[in-house]
């Protein structure tokens, strides 16, 4: 809803102001200029990024457009999953193995479908529970290992928004490119005997290219990049939460305190209170 409101405000102010000023929207419809600018931008994205970055970019854009957020229910499932895994780990390595070796078939993991649908987070949880279960690493060493892994994951997830931001910065340049080509065509029409009105129309169409480039830069791509960046920050808070749970548990704290340590790193808009966390765990233990 908020995204739709933002789009409406941008379109209403830019194009509404143009019409109030006496302009006609038909003048701004220049499909050739759009083809040149958007085609050049798309080609630059494909040229400048490896396949895995392009794939991740498409996935992040889909999540932004569909407004898929990891809300309070996701956090509930993540914290309860971690609690159950800690309880299982306390029963020994063999008890944990049957769950982490094949999470998709594990009755423990399948109770938390929202977490199971996040493959990167799932891989992080499963791999590090295996590492922790080996029992040959202390809390300080584990924290160092996880910090490096999280840094690497964040760098990879941030790459699509960084690449798209570079293209966003280049959009005014692509707009100028389209405008220059339009001016070239307008000057060529002078030699062909075009009237002053025809030449003016061609020059006006060329100037629309500059407008399109600037509009896409500041009105479309830059906000998209910012939303992708915020989405990654939200996703990385889950990794940080899992890390703190594992490190606290390895340090010898009981499962409830370890889960509460992870709860504290959840983003404020979805962070449950400690009393709410206790209610969830009590309800879980009551079911068990």
N, C-alpha and C positions, 0 to 999 in steps of 0.2 A: 504493500500500500504506500509506504513512504517513497519507494522508488518511482512508482507511478505519479505521485504528487510532484516529485522533483522533475520528472520528464515533462509534465504538464506545465510547470512554472517556466522551464527553459523555453519550450516551444511557444507558449503563450506570449512571453515577454519579447522574444526575438522576432518571431514572425508576426505577432499581433502588433508590435511596435512598427514593423516595416509597413504593414497595411494601414495603420493609423497615419503614417507619414505620407500615404498616398500611393504606396507600391502595390504591385499585383503579384500574387504568388506564382502565376504562370510564368513570369519572367525568370524566377529562380529555378524552374524545372529545366535543367540542362543535362540530359542523360550522358552526353559525350564527356562533359567535364567530370561527372561522377565516375564514369568508367575509367578515365585516366587516373584520377586521384585514388579511388578505392583499389583499382587494379595495381597501381604502383605500391600502395601500402601493403596489400596482401602479398605481393611478390617479395617485398622487402622482408616481411615476417617469415615467409617460407625460406628465403635465401639465408637469413641470418640466424636461424635456430635449428638445432637438431630435432629429429623426430619426436623424442620423448618429451622435449619442452613444448612442442606444438600440441602433443596429445594432452599434456597437463594443462596447457592454456585453454584448450577447448573444454576440458572438464571443469576448470574453475569458472569460465564464462557461463557455462550451463548452470552452475550452482548460484552464481550471482543473478542471472536472469530469472531463474525459477525461484529465487529467494529461499534456498534451502539452508536453514540455519540449525546449528546444534543447540537446541534449547534446553529447558529444564529437565525434560524427560530423558534426553540423551545423557545429561550429567548424572541423573539418578541411576541409569543403567550402567554407566561407566564405573561409578563409585561402588555399586553393589557387585558388579563383576569382579572388581579388584578385591573386594572384601572376601568374596567366595574363593577366589584364587589363593589368597593368603591363608585362609582356613584350610584349604586343600593342601597347600604346600607344607603346612605344619604337620600333616599326616605322613609326609615322606615323599621322596622323589617319584616312586612308582605311582602313587595316587595322582600326582600332578601330570605325569607323562601321558596318561590316557586322554587328557584334555588338550594339552598343548601340541601334541603330535598331529592331531586332526581336529582343529577347532570347529570346522563346519559341521562335523558329525557329533561333536561333544554336546551332551544335554545341558552342561553348564553354560557354554557359550551361546547355544541357541535360545536360551532364555532372555538373551539381551541382543535382539536383532539390530537395533540401531548402531551398536558398537561393531557388530559382526559385519555391517555394511561399509565399514571404514577400513579398507585393506591395509593402508599404511600404518594406522594406529594398531590394528590387530597384529601386524608383523612385529611392531615394536614391543607390544605386550608379550607375545609368545616367545620371541627370541630372548628377551631379557629375563623372563621367568625361568627359561632353560638355564641361562647363565647363573642366575641367583640360586637355582636349585642344586647346582654343582657344589655349593658350599665352600668354595676356595677363594672367595673374594670378600674383602671387608667393605664397610659402608663408604669409606673415603675412596677406595679404588673404583667401586661401582659408580659412585657419583661422577668421577672423572671420565669413565667410559661413556656414561649416558650423556654427559654434557657435550662431548665430541660428536656423538651420534645425532643428538638433537640439533646441534649447530649445522651439521651436514644436511639433515632433512630440511631444515628451515631455508638454507641457502638454495636447495633444489626447488622448493615450493615457491620461493620468492622470484625465481628466474622468469616465469611467464609474465608477471606484472611488470618487472623491470624491462623486459623486451618490448612489451606492449607500450610502456611509457616512452621508450625511445622512438617508437613509431609515432606515438602521439605528438612528440616534440617535432617530428619531421613532417607532420601533416600540413602546416602552413607552407613549407617548402614545396610539397607536392601540389598544393593549390596554386602557388606561383608558377610552377612548371606548366600546369594546365592553362593558366592565364596567358603565359608567354606563347604557347602553341596557338591559343585563340587569337592573340594579337597578330601572329604571323599569318594566320588565315585571313584576318581582316585586312591586312596590308596587301596580301595577294589579290583580294577582291577589288582593290583600287585599280590595279592594272587591268582587271577584267571588265572595267567600266561600271562598277557597282555605284549605286546612288549614295548620297550622304546618309540617308535613313538606313539603308542596308548595312553600311559600314558601322554606323553607331550601334545598331542592333548586335552586330558581331562583336564589337568591343565590349558592350554591356554583358554579353554572354561570357566573354573571356574573364571579365572581372568577377563573375559569379564563382569561378574556380577558386579565386583567392578567398572569397567568403566561405565556400564549402570547406576548404582546408582549415581555416581558423575555427569554424564552427565545430568540426569533427574533433579538433585538438582539444579545445577547452570545454565544449558542451557535451561530448560523447566519450571519447577515449580516456581523457584524464580522470573523469569521475569513475569510469569502469576500472581503471588501474587502482584507484584508491580503494574501491570496494573489494577488489581481489586481494589487495594488501591486508585490509582489515580481516578478510575471511581467513587468510593464512595465519594471522596473529591469533585469531580465535581457535583455529585448529591446533596451533602450536601450544596453546595453554593446556590442551589435553595431554600432550606429550610431557609437558613439565609436571603436570599433576601425577601422571603415572610414575615418572622418575622419582618424585619425592616420596610417593607411597613405597616404592621398592627400597629406596635408600633408608628410609625410616624403619622399615621392617628388618632389613639386614642389620641395622644398628641395634636390634633387639627389642624394639618397642612392640606392644601388643597390636593386633590387627586394627582395632577401633582407632587407636591413636595414629597409626600409619595412614588410615583412610582419611582421618580428619586433617592430617598434614597435607594430603593431596587436595582435599576440599578447599583449603585456603588459597590455592592457586587458580581455582576456577574463576572465570571472568565475573565481575560483579553482577551483571544483568541476569546471570543464570546460576549464581552461587547459592546453594541451599544453606540454611542455618545449621548449626551443630545439632540442635534439637530435632530438626527435620531429618537429618542424617540418622540420628538415633532411632527415630520412628521407623524409617525405612529398614534399618538393620533388625530392629525388634520384630517387624512384620515378616521379614525374610526368615528369621530364626523360628518364628512361630509356625510358618509354613513348612519349614524343614522338619 
